[in-house]
Amino acid sequence: MALDHYINWLPNKQNLRQRINLDTRIWESEISIDQWAIIRPISISDQDQATIISKFNRADYFYLPNQSIRFVIQGTGIVFDFDLKSANLSRLDRTVHSGYNFSAVRFYRNNLLYSVGGEGFWSYNRHITYFDEKSSKEWEILRPKNKGPEMISDGFQGYSSKDDAFYSGGSNNKNYLEDEKIEYTKEFQRFNFKNKTWEVLGNITDIIPLKEHRTIYWNGTHFIQMARDRIYIIDPVQNEVYLYKDNATYFEAGGGEYYLSGDTIKYYHFMNRGPLSVIAVNALLKKAELVGKFYEADYTNYYLGASILLILAAGAYWIYQRKRKLQPTFDSLERKLLKALMDSGDNFIPTNELNEILECDTKSQENQRRIRFMTIKQVNEKLAFYYNIKNAIERTASTEDKRLITYRLKKGVKEKIKAIL
């Protein structure tokens, strides 16, 4: 199946996206989730079109004062401007090499476009670069005065304009040339742009579920970490963690795109096909509970990462990046539920046992019902969407008492699910 080449963005203060279809050179507008209508054709040179398609990946975007949008293609240094008046898409940069900075963090500082970190070619990139629009049209390097993180990718990464600093921590560290086991860096650092130095603030505390939940966003002031029925709102400046809980909401995104509008995070579930979640962070912060510190000072292991093996390899990292995004994650309770259902075989699990499995047996009946419904719904949707296993968990009235509901796996799916887990 041919890959569609779309550049997506979310207009300011809106909940419906717009996009450019690079294959057809059409500008489109979303009329409902994942349903599109044509706005008008765009103009782009054949060479620029071929360049974007050959290096295609997700694009970061920034609204410019001259009624245009600037796009930067992930995994590359390619920069394009889209004129909203003329519908012209044109390239600005002169960069040649690519593939070394997937998942890089892009932001504007003092009217300069920066790109920090990323990964590619089976290694990590920890450079701080900026786009020299006025002269070279290339990405130039900013050289820190001291050594910073070994990797800046995934995890807690973001630039704060308020204190003119870049924060980095909780990155994934995959041993590419060994067993590919993923580890996570607990060290949290800050880069001060004024004096060009990195500072170790401490290690991320155990309050944060660093390994289990990796849906993390940055809104310019707070890191927002999504879990099943809760959100961790993290202030790296004040070193505070707030926890917001809602048993009736499933927060984790599952690999879709996200957009920022003021303090509000907007993101799509199931690979951008919906539904759309809108998280007004400041509003939730008023309802959240302060649960502790984000990081604590610990310098004993400060330089343990300095001896990481330099990896020499070649290849295209975007294949791995795309493949990884297509893999869903089942959290601990979802895995516990599936294991219990597989262990039960053809036998049914009654509601009271299911409540114990989902660790909600001490909650009210209404909360038990919500947790059962939401967990089974999410597991069934993930199995159906990613593995084409439809309606895997069945609900059936008890043979002893028709008022009671029992649960089991549909016949023929046990081995398929076992292979997934």
N, C-alpha and C positions, 0 to 999 in steps of 0.2 A: 504494500500500500504506500503510495507516494506521501511524503511529508508535506503538510501544508505550511506555508511560510507566512505567518502573521506577526505584525508588530502591534501589540496591544497597549492601551493606556486608558486611564480613568479621568475624564474631565473633572475640573475642580467642582466640589460640592455636588457631585452626582453619584448615583449608584449603578449606572449603566455605562459600559465601556464603549470605546471606539477602537478601530483597528485599521491597519493597512494590509490588504492582501497583496503580497509582493509578486505572486504568480500572475495575477490578473491586473495589477496596478489599479486596484479599486479601494477607495476610502469607504469604510462601512461603519454603521452605528448600531449598537445593540438596542433592540426594542423590547426584549424581555431576556431572561437569562439564557445565553447561548443561542439566541435567535437574532438574526442580523438583517439590516436593510442597507441599501446602497446610498451613500451621500453623493459621491461624484468620483470620476477617474482622477488619478494623480499623474504627475509628470516626473519621470526619473530617467536618467540616461541608461542605455543598455549595459554599459560597463558597471555603473553603480549597482544596478539591479543584480547583475551576475555576482558582484562582490558580496553583497549581503546574503544572497541565497547560498553561496559557497561556504560562507562562514556562519551560517545562521544559528542563532541561539536567542534566548530571552533578551529583551532590550530594557535597560534602565532608561528612564525618561525624566526630563526636567523642562518645565515651562519657562520660556525666556521672555524678557520685556517686549520684544519686537513682534509679538503675536506668532511665535513659532515654538516648536517643541524640539528639544535636543535629545537624540537617542544614542545610547552607547551599547553596543552589542556585547553581551557577556562572553567571556573567554577570548576576547579580542581587544584591540585598541581602536576599533572602527567607530567613528563619530559621524552622525548624520543629523542634519537639521530639516525639519518639516515645516514649511511655511503654510500656516492655516488659511491665509488669504488666497494664495496662488495654487495651493495644493501641490507644491513642488518639494520633492525629497532629494536632497543633494548631500554629497559627502564632503567633509571638511578636512579629515586627517590624511597623513601620508604614511601611516604605519604599514609594515609589511608582515611581521611575525605575529603569530597568535597561538592560542591553545594553552597558555601558561597561567591564566588568571580567571578560571571559572569561579563563580561565587565571590568575586571581588566586590568590595563595598565602594559605591560611587556616591559622591556628595559635592556640593559647592561650598567653597570657603573663600571669602573676599573676592568674589567674582571669578574664581578659578575652579575648574572641574578637577576633582581628585579621584584617584582609584587606589584602593588599599587592599593588599593581600590577594587571596585567591589560591587556586590549585590547578594543576594540569601536568601532563607528561609524567604522571606517577610521582609527583613531587609537590612541594608547597612553595608558594611565592609570598614573601613577607615584605615586599617593597612598598614604599609610599611614592606614588607618582602623580604628576599633574599634567594636564593638557595645555600645551603652549599654543594657544590659538592665534596669537598675534604674529609670531615669527616662524618657528620651525614647523608648526602643525604636527608636532610629534609629542609623545608622552615623555616628559623629562622626570628625572628622579630627584626626590628630596632625601638627603642623606642625614639620618639621625646621628647624634653625637655618641650614642651608646647602643648596645645590642638590645633588641626588643624580643617579641614572641617568636618562637621557631615556626609557627604556622598561624595564619590569620584567615580562617575559613570556617563558616558555619558558627554556631554558638552565639555568644554575646559580642557583637561587633557594631559600632556606631559612632558617629561624630556628633558632639555636642557643641553647638555654636555659642551657647551661653558661657561655657568656660573654655572655649576654643581648644578642645581636646578630643582625641580619638580613644575610645575604650575597646579593649580586646580581651577575651577570655572564653573558656569553655569550648575551644575549637576541637574539631575531630582530628585525630591523628591515626591514620591508617598505615599499617606497615605493609606497603605495597609489594615489596620484594620478598617478604617472609610469609606469614600466614594470613595476611590481610585482616588481622584482628584490629578492631577499632578501639582506641583509647581516647579519653577526653582530658584535656588539660584543665586542671583546676585553678591554675594561676591566672590572676586577673591583673591587667596592666593598663596604664594610661599614657598616651603620647601627648606631651605638651607642645603645641605648635610654636609657642612663643620662644621657648629655649631649645626646641628640637631634641628633647630627651624623653626616653621611656622611663617610667617609674612603676615598680611592682607594688601594687596596693595590698595584695594578700592572696589567699586561696579562697575560692568559692566555697561557701559553707554547705553542710549537708542538708540545710533547709531546702535547697534547690534540687529537684530531681534531674540531675545533669544528664544521666545516661538514658533514662526512660522516655523523656519527652523533649523532642528536638524541634518543635514548632515554636520558633522564637522570632519576634519582630522588634524593631526599634522605631520609636516615633519622634526621636530628637531629644526626648527628655527621659523616657522610661523604656526599659526592656520589658516586653510582654511575652511571657512564656505560657503557652497553652497546654493544659492537661485535659483529662476527660471531662470532669465536671467543675473545673476550677481554673483560675488564671492567677499566675504570679506576676505582680507588678513591681518592677525593680527600679529603684532610683540609685544609680551608681555614684552620684555626687554626694548624696546624703548617706549612702551605704545602708539602705533600708529595703526590706522586702515586705510587700503587702500581699495578702491572700484573699481572693474573692471566690466564693463557692456558689454554685447554682446546680442543684441536682437535676433540674429539668432541661439543662442545656448541654450539648456536646460541643466543646470548644475546638478540639484539635482539627487542623485543616486538612491534612492528608495530601499534601503535595501541590496544591494549587497556587495561583498567583496571589499576591497581596498588594494593596495600594494604601497610600497614606494621605489623609485629608485632615490637616491640623493635628490634633491629638488622636484622631480616630483612625483605627486600623480597619480596613475592609479587605476581606479575603474570600476566596472561592474554594469550596470542597470538591473532591473528586476531579482533579486535573482540570479545573476551571469551568466545569460544566454545571456548577452550582451544588447546593444553594449558596447564597451570599451571606456571610456573617459580617455584622457591623459592630465593632467594639469601640465604644466611646470611653477611652481610658480614664479621663478625669472624672467622669460620672461614676464609673465603677470604683475608682479610688476612694470616693467618699463612703462607699459601702464596705470597703475592704478592711481587713484586720492586719495590723502591724504584727509580723511574726518573728522578726529578727533581722540580723545583719546579712548582707549579701556576701561579703568577704571578710576574712580575718587575717591579720598579718602573720605570716609564717615564712621565714627566709631560709629555713634549713635546707629546703630542696630547690632553692632558687635557680641554681645552674645545672640541674640534672639533665635538662633538655639540650645542653650545649653540644653534646657529643652525638647527636642524631646523625645517622648515616646519610651522606649526600647521595641522592639517587640519580643515576644516569640512565635514561631510557628515551625512547621515542614512541610516538603514537598519538592517537587522537583521544583526548580525555573526554570530549563531549559525549562520546558513546556511553561511557560509564555514567556520566552525569545524568543522561537521559534515562538510562536503565534504572538507576537508583531511584529516580523520582517515580518510576512506575511501580515500585515495590511498596505496598502498604505496611503499616506497623500495627500489630495487635498488642495492646497494653497488657499488664499482668493479669487483670481481672478477666479480660477477653480470652487470654490463653488458658486461664484456669477453668473458665466455662467450657471451652472447646475440649480440653483434656477430660473433664468430668463427663461430658457427653460421649466422648469416644470410649472411655472406660466403662460406661454403662451399657454399651453395645445396643441391643435391640430393646433394652428395658427403658421405661420412662422415668424421668426425674420429676418428683412432685414439687409443687411450688415452695413448700417449706424448706426442702433441701436446696433448691435453687437460690433461695434467699441467703442461706448459709454460704453457698459457693461465692455469691456476689458480695458477701460481707455486709449485708444490709438487714440481717434478721433482727437487729435491735432497733431499727428505725420504724417510723410510723407506717401503717399499711399503705398510705398514699405514696410515701417516698419509696417503699418497696416496689410498688407497682410501676412507678416512673423509672426506677433504676433497671428493673427487669425489662421493661419495654424498650428503653433506650439502648441498653447493652445488646440485646438480641437484634434489634433493628440495625445497629452499627455493624455487628458481625455479619449479619446476612447481606447487608449492602456491600461491604468490603469483599466478601466471598463472591458475590454476584458480579460486581464491577470488574475486579481484577482477575478472577479465576473462572468466571462463567459457571459458578456453582450457585444455582438459584434456590432460594428458600431452603437453605441448609438446615436450619433449626425449625422443627415443626412444633406447633402447639396443638394439643389434643385434649378433649374432655376426658376426665378420669372414668374408667369403666365401673368403678365402685361408687362414685358420686359425680354426676354430670356437672355439678356446680364447680368442681375443682378442675384446674388445668394442669396438665403434665407436659413434659418437654423431652424431645429426643432428636437425634440427627436423622435426616431423611435417608432411607436405604440407598446404598451405593456411593455415599460421599465420604465415608469414614477414611478410606485409604487416600483419597485425594487430599483431604485436610491434613492427614498425618504427614504427607509429603511436604506440605506447605510449612507446617510448624517445625 
